[in-house]
Amino acid sequence: MKLILGTESPLKKKAIQNVLAEFKVKKLLKEEVVIVSKKVNHDLPITPFEDETFSYAKKRVDMLISKNTDEGDFFIGLESGLIKRHDIWFEECWAVISNKKHTFFYGYSSGLSLPEVIVKRMKEGERHYEIVNELSDGNPGKETWAVYTKGTILRTQSIEESFRNAFYYALTS
């Protein structure tokens, strides 16, 4: 089975590998899987907000399909972004997966609330990714959840959750 991933992010690829290993142990996945990463993020913002997160995950899949229709069994778009719910800012991740028949499967993660210090600086006009880069101690913008929680909770968990939620149905439908 070949998965075409709409990013070259090692973090997102590792999250997918973790879920695939879990599915193999649970006997949901019986064949070998190859993951091919493709860069498709032109014109996508560094930090999507609100509905953009879902839209850009889907846009990644659409771009993959338009270029690689015969190459893969599944096409995967993963996107993390910020959403405001109940007047609280959260970061969440969306997964959009399509098979060769263009049937779509969706999943999203739980959200982790942003620390008040980051929200305050965003309200003052600073960009989220610039704040996170400053606070990341040499790991600019790559592991936001680790920045928020001082390394306790990793964004990998969010990516895994969204991918797992979508890929389960892609495999079993």
Order of alpha helices (4+ residues) and beta strands (2+ residues): beta-alpha-beta-alpha-beta-beta-beta-beta-alpha-alpha-alpha-alpha
